[in-house]
Structures are given as C-alpha cells and as structure tokens.
Amino acid sequence: MRLFKNPFVSDPIDSPFRVHKKDAQNLIVEIGCGVGLHPIQYAQQSPDDYIIAIEKTREKYLKFAGRVEHHPDIKNIYPVHANAQHWVPQNILPNEVDKYFMLYPNPYPKEKHKNKRFMHMPFMAYIIETMKINATLELATNEKFYYQEAREVLADVWGLKLKSDSIIDSDTKARTHFEKKYLERGEVCYNLVFQKSSK
C-alpha cells in the first residue's frame, strides 16, 4: 500500500465551516452522505455536535443541499460537494474529528477494484490522523464480504479498536435511503464502530 502524503500545509486552516462551528461542539464528518437523510437527522438530534457531510456525486449533493435549505433552523450542518480524498486533507487538521460516519460506501466488489475500498486506501492513514484519541469511525454495509474485510483490516492494519459489531434491527428507523431499501428487502445490514486508542 502506498503511503498517504498530504500535499497541503498543516497550519491552522481557514475553512468556511470554522466560521459557524462553535468551539464546544464535537466535530463529526460523514463521507458519502448521499441525499443527506442521515446528516440532517443527526444534526437535528445532536445540537451539541457539528456535522460536515461530504458527497461527491453532483445529483445527490444538489438534493442534499436543497434539503438543507428547507431546514433553515439547523445551524450545525455543513454540506460539502467534493471528493473526500481531496477535501479532508485541505480542511481538516490532525486530532480534530470526534466521529466519522461511512454508511454504505461503494463496496467495489470486484477483486481488481479492491484498492478503491476505503479500508485499503492510503487516504485511511489521514482519516485516522485527523481522529482524536477515543474518536470513533462508524461503518455500515449490506455486503457480508465487505463487513468481514473491514472488521479485519481496520483493526489489524490500521490499529483501530472494534468497539461495536451489530446487525441493524429491521424495526430500526433507517438512517439512509440505502438502509431503508436493504431492510425492506430483508437484507442483513452490518454496523461496525471502531475507536482510535492511545496506543
């Protein structure tokens, strides 16, 4: 695996979200938020947190941005239209993030595309660098192979501690449109929570 080299200067960054985020708020980052169902619900339910939600697909992002405009009362959400691999290194500093969400990322099931899975990307090194000690990374998938691979690689390769390994209950309110679809089909949805330790 190639080492991840951040080409950007790691001095304090004047990213626009910092104007709105309060110092006391936990920083949450969601990568691949789709049309924004989860980050909007999260922002409403967690006013003491500040969530940055990133979506690179233009069509999905525009729907997400439209949803945010219809919720002017929500002040703790920052929509981003970008590739997270480019945006995060330019805007997030080391030891700054309290929680990452990666809900149903593209599993890239073909073996030849294995290097495109988040757990195998050099970018993961910077994700972990941005996490505070005891910060968490929550990942959900409906693909058993992806669940098993993430469970192993994120712990053994990246040194994250597995904090929770569960299956989403079919009676649970779906967090994303993908989750809603999978649960309605009767598919198993796996949910993993990893934690960054001091070691």
Backbone as JSON Lines, residues from 0, in Angstrom:
{"i":0,"aa":"M","n":[0.84,-1.2,0.0],"ca":[0.0,0.0,0.0],"c":[0.88,1.25,0.0]}
{"i":1,"aa":"R","n":[0.53,2.21,-0.84],"ca":[1.27,3.47,-0.89],"c":[1.03,4.27,0.37]}
{"i":2,"aa":"L","n":[2.05,5.01,0.79],"ca":[1.88,5.91,1.91],"c":[1.1,7.14,1.46]}
{"i":3,"aa":"F","n":[0.26,7.66,2.36],"ca":[-0.51,8.85,2.03],"c":[0.33,10.07,2.39]}
{"i":4,"aa":"K","n":[0.56,10.93,1.42],"ca":[1.31,12.16,1.66],"c":[0.38,13.34,1.46]}
{"i":5,"aa":"N","n":[0.15,14.07,2.54],"ca":[-0.73,15.23,2.45],"c":[0.06,16.38,1.82]}
{"i":6,"aa":"P","n":[-0.36,16.83,0.63],"ca":[0.37,17.91,-0.05],"c":[0.09,19.29,0.51]}
{"i":7,"aa":"F","n":[-0.81,19.36,1.5],"ca":[-1.23,20.66,2.0],"c":[-0.54,20.99,3.32]}
{"i":8,"aa":"V","n":[-0.34,22.25,3.55],"ca":[0.32,22.7,4.77],"c":[-0.61,22.46,5.95]}
{"i":9,"aa":"S","n":[-0.09,21.9,7.03],"ca":[-0.94,21.57,8.17],"c":[-0.94,22.69,9.22]}
{"i":10,"aa":"D","n":[-0.9,23.93,8.77],"ca":[-1.1,25.06,9.66],"c":[-2.61,25.21,9.87]}
{"i":11,"aa":"P","n":[-3.05,25.98,10.89],"ca":[-4.49,26.18,11.06],"c":[-5.15,26.64,9.76]}
{"i":12,"aa":"I","n":[-6.25,26.01,9.43],"ca":[-6.88,26.21,8.14],"c":[-8.12,27.09,8.28]}
{"i":13,"aa":"D","n":[-8.23,28.07,7.4],"ca":[-9.36,28.99,7.43],"c":[-10.49,28.46,6.56]}
{"i":14,"aa":"S","n":[-10.95,27.25,6.87],"ca":[-12.05,26.66,6.1],"c":[-13.37,27.33,6.51]}
{"i":15,"aa":"P","n":[-14.28,27.55,5.57],"ca":[-15.52,28.26,5.88],"c":[-16.34,27.66,7.03]}
{"i":16,"aa":"F","n":[-16.27,26.33,7.22],"ca":[-17.09,25.74,8.27],"c":[-16.68,26.24,9.66]}
{"i":17,"aa":"R","n":[-15.42,26.68,9.8],"ca":[-14.93,27.12,11.11],"c":[-15.6,28.42,11.58]}
{"i":18,"aa":"V","n":[-16.14,29.17,10.64],"ca":[-16.85,30.4,10.99],"c":[-18.12,30.07,11.77]}
{"i":19,"aa":"H","n":[-18.74,28.92,11.44],"ca":[-20.04,28.56,12.01],"c":[-19.92,27.59,13.18]}
{"i":20,"aa":"K","n":[-18.89,26.79,13.2],"ca":[-18.74,25.79,14.26],"c":[-18.34,26.46,15.57]}
{"i":21,"aa":"K","n":[-19.03,26.09,16.65],"ca":[-18.68,26.6,17.97],"c":[-17.58,25.71,18.56]}
{"i":22,"aa":"D","n":[-16.69,26.31,19.31],"ca":[-15.56,25.57,19.87],"c":[-15.99,24.37,20.7]}
{"i":23,"aa":"A","n":[-17.12,24.49,21.38],"ca":[-17.57,23.43,22.27],"c":[-18.19,22.24,21.52]}
{"i":24,"aa":"Q","n":[-18.51,22.44,20.26],"ca":[-19.18,21.38,19.52],"c":[-18.2,20.3,19.06]}
{"i":25,"aa":"N","n":[-18.63,19.05,19.19],"ca":[-17.85,17.94,18.64],"c":[-17.88,18.03,17.13]}
{"i":26,"aa":"L","n":[-16.79,17.64,16.47],"ca":[-16.72,17.66,15.02],"c":[-16.99,16.27,14.47]}
{"i":27,"aa":"I","n":[-18.03,16.17,13.67],"ca":[-18.45,14.92,13.06],"c":[-18.28,15.05,11.56]}
{"i":28,"aa":"V","n":[-17.77,14.02,10.9],"ca":[-17.61,14.04,9.45],"c":[-18.26,12.81,8.86]}
{"i":29,"aa":"E","n":[-19.14,13.03,7.89],"ca":[-19.75,11.91,7.17],"c":[-19.24,11.92,5.74]}
{"i":30,"aa":"I","n":[-18.71,10.8,5.31],"ca":[-18.18,10.67,3.95],"c":[-19.17,9.87,3.11]}
{"i":31,"aa":"G","n":[-19.61,10.47,2.01],"ca":[-20.58,9.81,1.15],"c":[-21.98,9.86,1.73]}
{"i":32,"aa":"C","n":[-22.48,11.06,1.96],"ca":[-23.77,11.23,2.66],"c":[-24.98,11.11,1.75]}
{"i":33,"aa":"G","n":[-24.76,10.91,0.45],"ca":[-25.89,10.75,-0.46],"c":[-26.76,11.99,-0.5]}
{"i":34,"aa":"V","n":[-28.08,11.8,-0.42],"ca":[-29.01,12.93,-0.48],"c":[-29.25,13.56,0.88]}
{"i":35,"aa":"G","n":[-28.5,13.12,1.89],"ca":[-28.47,13.84,3.15],"c":[-29.44,13.45,4.23]}
{"i":36,"aa":"L","n":[-30.12,12.32,4.1],"ca":[-31.09,11.92,5.12],"c":[-30.43,11.78,6.48]}
{"i":37,"aa":"H","n":[-29.33,11.07,6.55],"ca":[-28.68,10.85,7.85],"c":[-28.09,12.12,8.47]}
{"i":38,"aa":"P","n":[-27.28,12.9,7.74],"ca":[-26.69,14.08,8.39],"c":[-27.72,15.09,8.87]}
{"i":39,"aa":"I","n":[-28.83,15.23,8.15],"ca":[-29.87,16.17,8.58],"c":[-30.53,15.66,9.87]}
{"i":40,"aa":"Q","n":[-30.85,14.37,9.9],"ca":[-31.43,13.8,11.11],"c":[-30.45,13.9,12.28]}
{"i":41,"aa":"Y","n":[-29.19,13.62,11.98],"ca":[-28.17,13.68,13.03],"c":[-28.03,15.09,13.58]}
{"i":42,"aa":"A","n":[-27.99,16.08,12.7],"ca":[-27.86,17.47,13.14],"c":[-29.04,17.9,14.01]}
{"i":43,"aa":"Q","n":[-30.23,17.44,13.66],"ca":[-31.42,17.77,14.44],"c":[-31.38,17.14,15.82]}
{"i":44,"aa":"Q","n":[-30.89,15.91,15.88],"ca":[-30.9,15.15,17.13],"c":[-29.69,15.44,18.02]}
{"i":45,"aa":"S","n":[-28.64,16.04,17.44],"ca":[-27.4,16.27,18.19],"c":[-26.94,17.72,18.05]}
{"i":46,"aa":"P","n":[-27.65,18.65,18.67],"ca":[-27.32,20.08,18.52],"c":[-25.95,20.47,19.08]}
{"i":47,"aa":"D","n":[-25.39,19.63,19.94],"ca":[-24.07,19.94,20.51],"c":[-22.94,19.46,19.61]}
{"i":48,"aa":"D","n":[-23.28,18.81,18.5],"ca":[-22.29,18.36,17.53],"c":[-22.38,19.23,16.28]}
{"i":49,"aa":"Y","n":[-21.29,19.26,15.52],"ca":[-21.27,19.97,14.23],"c":[-20.88,18.96,13.17]}
{"i":50,"aa":"I","n":[-21.77,18.71,12.22],"ca":[-21.51,17.66,11.24],"c":[-21.2,18.23,9.85]}
{"i":51,"aa":"I","n":[-20.09,17.78,9.33],"ca":[-19.7,18.08,7.95],"c":[-20.08,16.87,7.12]}
{"i":52,"aa":"A","n":[-20.93,17.06,6.14],"ca":[-21.41,15.95,5.33],"c":[-20.92,16.12,3.89]}
{"i":53,"aa":"I","n":[-20.17,15.14,3.41],"ca":[-19.5,15.24,2.11],"c":[-20.13,14.28,1.11]}
{"i":54,"aa":"E","n":[-20.44,14.81,-0.06],"ca":[-20.98,13.98,-1.16],"c":[-20.34,14.44,-2.47]}
{"i":55,"aa":"K","n":[-19.76,13.5,-3.2],"ca":[-19.07,13.89,-4.44],"c":[-19.97,13.84,-5.67]}
{"i":56,"aa":"T","n":[-21.06,13.07,-5.63],"ca":[-21.96,12.98,-6.78],"c":[-22.82,14.24,-6.88]}
{"i":57,"aa":"R","n":[-22.78,14.9,-8.02],"ca":[-23.46,16.19,-8.16],"c":[-24.97,16.08,-7.94]}
{"i":58,"aa":"E","n":[-25.59,15.11,-8.56],"ca":[-27.05,14.98,-8.45],"c":[-27.48,14.76,-7.0]}
{"i":59,"aa":"K","n":[-26.78,13.87,-6.31],"ca":[-27.13,13.6,-4.9],"c":[-26.85,14.82,-4.04]}
{"i":60,"aa":"Y","n":[-25.73,15.48,-4.31],"ca":[-25.4,16.65,-3.5],"c":[-26.45,17.76,-3.66]}
{"i":61,"aa":"L","n":[-26.91,17.99,-4.87],"ca":[-27.9,19.04,-5.1],"c":[-29.2,18.76,-4.34]}
{"i":62,"aa":"K","n":[-29.59,17.49,-4.27],"ca":[-30.78,17.12,-3.49],"c":[-30.53,17.36,-2.01]}
{"i":63,"aa":"F","n":[-29.34,17.0,-1.57],"ca":[-28.95,17.22,-0.18],"c":[-28.96,18.71,0.16]}
{"i":64,"aa":"A","n":[-28.32,19.52,-0.68],"ca":[-28.27,20.96,-0.44],"c":[-29.67,21.56,-0.4]}
{"i":65,"aa":"G","n":[-30.55,21.07,-1.27],"ca":[-31.93,21.54,-1.27],"c":[-32.64,21.2,0.03]}
{"i":66,"aa":"R","n":[-32.36,20.02,0.57],"ca":[-32.95,19.62,1.85],"c":[-32.48,20.54,2.98]}
{"i":67,"aa":"V","n":[-31.2,20.86,2.94],"ca":[-30.65,21.74,3.99],"c":[-31.31,23.11,3.92]}
{"i":68,"aa":"E","n":[-31.53,23.62,2.71],"ca":[-32.17,24.93,2.54],"c":[-33.58,24.93,3.12]}
{"i":69,"aa":"H","n":[-34.23,23.78,3.11],"ca":[-35.58,23.68,3.65],"c":[-35.58,23.5,5.17]}
{"i":70,"aa":"H","n":[-34.41,23.49,5.77],"ca":[-34.28,23.38,7.23],"c":[-33.4,24.53,7.74]}
{"i":71,"aa":"P","n":[-33.85,25.78,7.56],"ca":[-33.01,26.93,7.96],"c":[-32.74,26.99,9.46]}
{"i":72,"aa":"D","n":[-33.53,26.24,10.24],"ca":[-33.33,26.22,11.68],"c":[-32.11,25.4,12.09]}
{"i":73,"aa":"I","n":[-31.62,24.54,11.19],"ca":[-30.45,23.72,11.51],"c":[-29.18,24.53,11.26]}
{"i":74,"aa":"K","n":[-28.44,24.79,12.3],"ca":[-27.23,25.61,12.2],"c":[-25.94,24.8,12.34]}
{"i":75,"aa":"N","n":[-26.05,23.51,12.59],"ca":[-24.87,22.7,12.9],"c":[-24.56,21.66,11.82]}
{"i":76,"aa":"I","n":[-24.83,22.02,10.58],"ca":[-24.54,21.12,9.47],"c":[-23.84,21.92,8.36]}
{"i":77,"aa":"Y","n":[-22.85,21.28,7.75],"ca":[-22.1,21.95,6.68],"c":[-21.99,21.01,5.49]}
{"i":78,"aa":"P","n":[-22.79,21.25,4.43],"ca":[-22.76,20.38,3.26],"c":[-21.53,20.67,2.39]}
{"i":79,"aa":"V","n":[-20.92,19.63,1.88],"ca":[-19.74,19.78,1.04],"c":[-19.9,18.95,-0.23]}
{"i":80,"aa":"H","n":[-19.73,19.59,-1.38],"ca":[-19.73,18.87,-2.66],"c":[-18.29,18.71,-3.08]}
{"i":81,"aa":"A","n":[-17.74,17.52,-2.84],"ca":[-16.33,17.29,-3.14],"c":[-16.0,15.81,-3.0]}
{"i":82,"aa":"N","n":[-14.84,15.46,-3.49],"ca":[-14.26,14.15,-3.23],"c":[-13.58,14.25,-1.87]}
{"i":83,"aa":"A","n":[-13.98,13.4,-0.94],"ca":[-13.45,13.47,0.43],"c":[-11.93,13.34,0.47]}
{"i":84,"aa":"Q","n":[-11.37,12.57,-0.48],"ca":[-9.92,12.38,-0.5],"c":[-9.18,13.7,-0.73]}
{"i":85,"aa":"H","n":[-9.84,14.64,-1.4],"ca":[-9.23,15.94,-1.66],"c":[-9.61,16.95,-0.58]}
{"i":86,"aa":"W","n":[-10.89,16.92,-0.18],"ca":[-11.39,17.95,0.72],"c":[-10.86,17.79,2.15]}
{"i":87,"aa":"V","n":[-10.88,16.58,2.66],"ca":[-10.48,16.36,4.06],"c":[-9.04,16.82,4.32]}
{"i":88,"aa":"P","n":[-8.06,16.42,3.5],"ca":[-6.69,16.88,3.77],"c":[-6.52,18.4,3.67]}
{"i":89,"aa":"Q","n":[-7.36,19.06,2.9],"ca":[-7.25,20.51,2.74],"c":[-7.94,21.28,3.87]}
{"i":90,"aa":"N","n":[-8.84,20.61,4.59],"ca":[-9.69,21.35,5.52],"c":[-9.73,20.82,6.95]}
{"i":91,"aa":"I","n":[-9.31,19.6,7.16],"ca":[-9.37,19.01,8.49],"c":[-7.96,18.78,9.01]}
{"i":92,"aa":"L","n":[-7.72,19.2,10.24],"ca":[-6.41,19.07,10.85],"c":[-6.27,17.76,11.62]}
{"i":93,"aa":"P","n":[-5.06,17.34,11.91],"ca":[-4.86,16.15,12.76],"c":[-5.5,16.34,14.14]}
{"i":94,"aa":"N","n":[-5.98,15.25,14.71],"ca":[-6.55,15.23,16.06],"c":[-7.7,16.21,16.24]}
{"i":95,"aa":"E","n":[-8.58,16.27,15.24],"ca":[-9.66,17.26,15.27],"c":[-11.06,16.64,15.24]}
{"i":96,"aa":"V","n":[-11.18,15.43,14.7],"ca":[-12.5,14.83,14.47],"c":[-12.89,13.91,15.62]}
{"i":97,"aa":"D","n":[-14.15,14.05,16.06],"ca":[-14.67,13.19,17.14],"c":[-15.33,11.92,16.61]}
{"i":98,"aa":"K","n":[-15.86,12.0,15.39],"ca":[-16.54,10.82,14.84],"c":[-16.62,10.91,13.33]}
{"i":99,"aa":"Y","n":[-16.39,9.78,12.67],"ca":[-16.61,9.64,11.24],"c":[-17.77,8.68,11.01]}
{"i":100,"aa":"F","n":[-18.57,8.98,9.99],"ca":[-19.57,8.05,9.5],"c":[-19.23,7.67,8.07]}
{"i":101,"aa":"M","n":[-19.26,6.37,7.78],"ca":[-19.18,5.86,6.41],"c":[-20.32,4.85,6.28]}
{"i":102,"aa":"L","n":[-21.47,5.33,5.89],"ca":[-22.66,4.49,5.83],"c":[-22.91,4.01,4.41]}
{"i":103,"aa":"Y","n":[-22.72,2.72,4.21],"ca":[-22.92,2.05,2.92],"c":[-22.05,2.63,1.81]}
{"i":104,"aa":"P","n":[-20.74,2.64,2.03],"ca":[-19.84,3.09,0.95],"c":[-19.87,2.1,-0.19]}
{"i":105,"aa":"N","n":[-19.5,2.55,-1.37],"ca":[-19.42,1.66,-2.53],"c":[-18.45,0.52,-2.18]}
{"i":106,"aa":"P","n":[-18.93,-0.73,-2.22],"ca":[-18.06,-1.85,-1.8],"c":[-17.04,-2.28,-2.84]}
{"i":107,"aa":"Y","n":[-17.18,-1.81,-4.06],"ca":[-16.27,-2.23,-5.14],"c":[-16.0,-3.73,-5.03]}
{"i":108,"aa":"P","n":[-17.01,-4.54,-5.33],"ca":[-16.91,-5.99,-5.09],"c":[-15.88,-6.75,-5.94]}
{"i":109,"aa":"K","n":[-15.51,-6.2,-7.1],"ca":[-14.56,-6.91,-7.94],"c":[-13.16,-6.85,-7.32]}
{"i":110,"aa":"E","n":[-12.46,-7.96,-7.36],"ca":[-11.14,-8.05,-6.77],"c":[-10.18,-7.02,-7.37]}
{"i":111,"aa":"K","n":[-10.33,-6.75,-8.66],"ca":[-9.43,-5.79,-9.31],"c":[-9.64,-4.36,-8.81]}
{"i":112,"aa":"H","n":[-10.77,-4.11,-8.15],"ca":[-11.07,-2.79,-7.62],"c":[-10.86,-2.71,-6.11]}
{"i":113,"aa":"K","n":[-10.22,-3.72,-5.55],"ca":[-10.04,-3.8,-4.1],"c":[-9.38,-2.55,-3.53]}
{"i":114,"aa":"N","n":[-8.44,-1.97,-4.28],"ca":[-7.72,-0.79,-3.8],"c":[-8.6,0.44,-3.69]}
{"i":115,"aa":"K","n":[-9.84,0.38,-4.23],"ca":[-10.76,1.52,-4.14],"c":[-11.6,1.48,-2.87]}
{"i":116,"aa":"R","n":[-11.56,0.34,-2.16],"ca":[-12.3,0.25,-0.9],"c":[-11.58,1.09,0.15]}
{"i":117,"aa":"F","n":[-12.35,1.85,0.93],"ca":[-11.74,2.79,1.88],"c":[-10.67,2.14,2.75]}
{"i":118,"aa":"M","n":[-10.93,0.93,3.21],"ca":[-10.01,0.29,4.16],"c":[-8.64,0.0,3.55]}
{"i":119,"aa":"H","n":[-8.56,0.0,2.19],"ca":[-7.3,-0.3,1.51],"c":[-6.65,0.94,0.9]}
{"i":120,"aa":"M","n":[-7.24,2.09,1.12],"ca":[-6.72,3.3,0.52],"c":[-5.7,3.99,1.43]}
{"i":121,"aa":"P","n":[-4.64,4.53,0.87],"ca":[-3.69,5.31,1.69],"c":[-4.38,6.45,2.43]}
{"i":122,"aa":"F","n":[-5.48,6.95,1.88],"ca":[-6.25,8.03,2.5],"c":[-6.69,7.67,3.92]}
{"i":123,"aa":"M","n":[-6.86,6.37,4.21],"ca":[-7.27,5.96,5.55],"c":[-6.28,6.42,6.6]}
{"i":124,"aa":"A","n":[-5.01,6.49,6.22],"ca":[-3.98,6.94,7.18],"c":[-4.28,8.36,7.65]}
{"i":125,"aa":"Y","n":[-4.72,9.22,6.72],"ca":[-5.01,10.59,7.11],"c":[-6.32,10.68,7.88]}
{"i":126,"aa":"I","n":[-7.28,9.86,7.51],"ca":[-8.54,9.82,8.28],"c":[-8.21,9.56,9.75]}
{"i":127,"aa":"I","n":[-7.4,8.55,9.98],"ca":[-7.05,8.18,11.35],"c":[-6.24,9.28,12.02]}
{"i":128,"aa":"E","n":[-5.39,9.93,11.27],"ca":[-4.6,11.04,11.82],"c":[-5.49,12.19,12.29]}
{"i":129,"aa":"T","n":[-6.59,12.41,11.6],"ca":[-7.48,13.51,11.97],"c":[-8.34,13.18,13.19]}
{"i":130,"aa":"M","n":[-8.42,11.91,13.54],"ca":[-9.26,11.49,14.67],"c":[-8.58,11.79,16.0]}
{"i":131,"aa":"K","n":[-9.36,12.31,16.94],"ca":[-8.87,12.47,18.3],"c":[-8.71,11.08,18.94]}
{"i":132,"aa":"I","n":[-7.96,11.02,20.02],"ca":[-7.92,9.79,20.79],"c":[-9.33,9.52,21.32]}
{"i":133,"aa":"N","n":[-9.79,8.28,21.19],"ca":[-11.14,7.82,21.58],"c":[-12.21,8.23,20.56]}
{"i":134,"aa":"A","n":[-11.83,8.89,19.49],"ca":[-12.8,9.18,18.42],"c":[-13.22,7.86,17.78]}
{"i":135,"aa":"T","n":[-14.37,7.87,17.13],"ca":[-14.9,6.64,16.54],"c":[-15.11,6.78,15.03]}
{"i":136,"aa":"L","n":[-15.12,5.65,14.38],"ca":[-15.45,5.54,12.97],"c":[-16.55,4.5,12.85]}
{"i":137,"aa":"E","n":[-17.7,4.91,12.34],"ca":[-18.84,4.01,12.2],"c":[-19.06,3.68,10.73]}
{"i":138,"aa":"L","n":[-19.11,2.4,10.43],"ca":[-19.24,1.93,9.05],"c":[-20.41,0.95,8.97]}
{"i":139,"aa":"A","n":[-21.24,1.12,7.95],"ca":[-22.36,0.21,7.73],"c":[-22.3,-0.33,6.31]}
{"i":140,"aa":"T","n":[-22.72,-1.58,6.15],"ca":[-22.74,-2.2,4.83],"c":[-23.74,-3.35,4.81]}
{"i":141,"aa":"N","n":[-24.26,-3.64,3.64],"ca":[-25.13,-4.8,3.48],"c":[-24.38,-5.95,2.8]}
{"i":142,"aa":"E","n":[-23.1,-5.75,2.57],"ca":[-22.28,-6.77,1.92],"c":[-21.46,-7.52,2.96]}
{"i":143,"aa":"K","n":[-21.69,-8.83,3.1],"ca":[-21.02,-9.6,4.14],"c":[-19.5,-9.61,3.95]}
{"i":144,"aa":"F","n":[-19.04,-9.73,2.69],"ca":[-17.61,-9.77,2.46],"c":[-16.96,-8.45,2.89]}
{"i":145,"aa":"Y","n":[-17.67,-7.34,2.64],"ca":[-17.13,-6.02,2.98],"c":[-17.08,-5.86,4.5]}
{"i":146,"aa":"Y","n":[-18.13,-6.32,5.15],"ca":[-18.18,-6.28,6.62],"c":[-17.02,-7.08,7.21]}
{"i":147,"aa":"Q","n":[-16.81,-8.29,6.72],"ca":[-15.75,-9.14,7.26],"c":[-14.37,-8.54,7.0]}
{"i":148,"aa":"E","n":[-14.2,-7.99,5.81],"ca":[-12.92,-7.4,5.43],"c":[-12.64,-6.14,6.25]}
{"i":149,"aa":"A","n":[-13.64,-5.29,6.39],"ca":[-13.47,-4.06,7.17],"c":[-13.18,-4.38,8.63]}
{"i":150,"aa":"R","n":[-13.88,-5.36,9.16],"ca":[-13.68,-5.77,10.55],"c":[-12.23,-6.18,10.8]}
{"i":151,"aa":"E","n":[-11.66,-6.88,9.85],"ca":[-10.29,-7.36,9.99],"c":[-9.26,-6.26,9.7]}
{"i":152,"aa":"V","n":[-9.41,-5.58,8.56],"ca":[-8.39,-4.64,8.11],"c":[-8.32,-3.39,8.99]}
{"i":153,"aa":"L","n":[-9.46,-2.85,9.37],"ca":[-9.44,-1.63,10.18],"c":[-8.82,-1.88,11.55]}
{"i":154,"aa":"A","n":[-8.92,-3.11,12.03],"ca":[-8.29,-3.45,13.31],"c":[-6.83,-3.84,13.14]}
{"i":155,"aa":"D","n":[-6.58,-4.8,12.24],"ca":[-5.23,-5.37,12.13],"c":[-4.24,-4.48,11.39]}
{"i":156,"aa":"V","n":[-4.71,-3.8,10.35],"ca":[-3.82,-2.95,9.56],"c":[-3.74,-1.53,10.12]}
{"i":157,"aa":"W","n":[-4.91,-0.97,10.46],"ca":[-4.95,0.43,10.87],"c":[-4.94,0.64,12.37]}
{"i":158,"aa":"G","n":[-5.04,-0.43,13.14],"ca":[-4.9,-0.34,14.59],"c":[-6.08,0.24,15.34]}
{"i":159,"aa":"L","n":[-7.25,0.25,14.71],"ca":[-8.44,0.73,15.4],"c":[-9.03,-0.39,16.26]}
{"i":160,"aa":"K","n":[-9.6,-0.01,17.36],"ca":[-10.2,-0.99,18.28],"c":[-11.68,-1.17,17.93]}
{"i":161,"aa":"L","n":[-12.1,-2.43,17.76],"ca":[-13.51,-2.71,17.47],"c":[-14.33,-2.5,18.74]}
{"i":162,"aa":"K","n":[-15.19,-1.52,18.69],"ca":[-15.99,-1.16,19.86],"c":[-17.38,-1.79,19.82]}
{"i":163,"aa":"S","n":[-17.92,-1.93,18.61],"ca":[-19.27,-2.48,18.47],"c":[-19.4,-3.2,17.13]}
{"i":164,"aa":"D","n":[-20.02,-4.36,17.15],"ca":[-20.27,-5.17,15.95],"c":[-21.71,-5.64,16.04]}
{"i":165,"aa":"S","n":[-22.58,-5.08,15.22],"ca":[-24.0,-5.39,15.35],"c":[-24.7,-5.46,14.0]}
{"i":166,"aa":"I","n":[-25.9,-5.96,14.04],"ca":[-26.77,-6.01,12.86],"c":[-27.92,-5.04,13.09]}
{"i":167,"aa":"I","n":[-28.21,-4.23,12.08],"ca":[-29.29,-3.25,12.2],"c":[-30.63,-3.98,12.28]}
{"i":168,"aa":"D","n":[-31.36,-3.69,13.33],"ca":[-32.67,-4.32,13.53],"c":[-33.64,-3.82,12.46]}
{"i":169,"aa":"S","n":[-34.43,-4.72,11.92],"ca":[-35.36,-4.35,10.85],"c":[-36.42,-3.35,11.31]}
{"i":170,"aa":"D","n":[-36.63,-3.26,12.63],"ca":[-37.6,-2.3,13.16],"c":[-36.99,-0.92,13.41]}
{"i":171,"aa":"T","n":[-35.69,-0.83,13.24],"ca":[-35.0,0.44,13.47],"c":[-35.32,1.43,12.35]}
{"i":172,"aa":"K","n":[-35.45,2.7,12.71],"ca":[-35.67,3.72,11.7],"c":[-34.43,3.84,10.83]}
{"i":173,"aa":"A","n":[-34.59,3.68,9.53],"ca":[-33.46,3.69,8.6],"c":[-32.76,5.05,8.62]}
{"i":174,"aa":"R","n":[-31.43,5.02,8.59],"ca":[-30.65,6.25,8.61],"c":[-30.41,6.8,7.21]}
{"i":175,"aa":"T","n":[-30.4,5.93,6.21],"ca":[-30.17,6.35,4.83],"c":[-31.2,5.68,3.93]}
{"i":176,"aa":"H","n":[-31.31,6.19,2.71],"ca":[-32.24,5.57,1.77],"c":[-31.77,4.17,1.38]}
{"i":177,"aa":"F","n":[-30.46,3.98,1.31],"ca":[-29.94,2.64,1.04],"c":[-30.33,1.69,2.16]}
{"i":178,"aa":"E","n":[-30.17,2.12,3.39],"ca":[-30.51,1.27,4.53],"c":[-31.99,0.91,4.52]}
{"i":179,"aa":"K","n":[-32.83,1.88,4.21],"ca":[-34.28,1.64,4.12],"c":[-34.57,0.58,3.07]}
{"i":180,"aa":"K","n":[-33.95,0.7,1.9],"ca":[-34.17,-0.25,0.82],"c":[-33.69,-1.65,1.21]}
{"i":181,"aa":"Y","n":[-32.52,-1.74,1.79],"ca":[-31.97,-3.04,2.15],"c":[-32.81,-3.72,3.22]}
{"i":182,"aa":"L","n":[-33.24,-2.95,4.23],"ca":[-34.05,-3.53,5.3],"c":[-35.41,-3.99,4.77]}
{"i":183,"aa":"E","n":[-36.0,-3.22,3.87],"ca":[-37.29,-3.62,3.28],"c":[-37.16,-4.89,2.46]}
{"i":184,"aa":"R","n":[-35.99,-5.11,1.88],"ca":[-35.73,-6.33,1.11],"c":[-35.44,-7.53,2.01]}
{"i":185,"aa":"G","n":[-35.25,-7.27,3.29],"ca":[-34.91,-8.33,4.22],"c":[-33.43,-8.66,4.24]}
{"i":186,"aa":"E","n":[-32.59,-7.75,3.69],"ca":[-31.15,-7.99,3.68],"c":[-30.55,-7.69,5.05]}
{"i":187,"aa":"V","n":[-29.44,-8.33,5.33],"ca":[-28.72,-8.08,6.59],"c":[-27.88,-6.82,6.44]}
{"i":188,"aa":"C","n":[-28.01,-5.91,7.38],"ca":[-27.22,-4.68,7.38],"c":[-26.28,-4.72,8.59]}
{"i":189,"aa":"Y","n":[-25.0,-4.73,8.3],"ca":[-23.98,-4.82,9.34],"c":[-23.53,-3.43,9.76]}
{"i":190,"aa":"N","n":[-23.28,-3.26,11.06],"ca":[-22.83,-1.97,11.56],"c":[-21.62,-2.16,12.47]}
{"i":191,"aa":"L","n":[-20.52,-1.52,12.12],"ca":[-19.28,-1.62,12.88],"c":[-18.91,-0.25,13.43]}
{"i":192,"aa":"V","n":[-18.47,-0.22,14.69],"ca":[-17.96,1.02,15.28],"c":[-16.55,0.73,15.79]}
{"i":193,"aa":"F","n":[-15.59,1.51,15.27],"ca":[-14.19,1.37,15.68],"c":[-13.78,2.62,16.47]}
{"i":194,"aa":"Q","n":[-12.8,2.43,17.33],"ca":[-12.33,3.55,18.15],"c":[-10.82,3.68,18.03]}
{"i":195,"aa":"K","n":[-10.36,4.91,18.0],"ca":[-8.93,5.16,17.99],"c":[-8.42,5.2,19.42]}
{"i":196,"aa":"S","n":[-7.46,4.36,19.71],"ca":[-6.92,4.31,21.07],"c":[-5.59,5.06,21.13]}
{"i":197,"aa":"S","n":[-5.08,5.22,22.33],"ca":[-3.85,5.98,22.53],"c":[-2.62,5.19,22.1]}
{"i":198,"aa":"K","n":[-2.76,3.88,21.92],"ca":[-1.62,3.04,21.53],"c":[-1.37,3.15,20.03]}
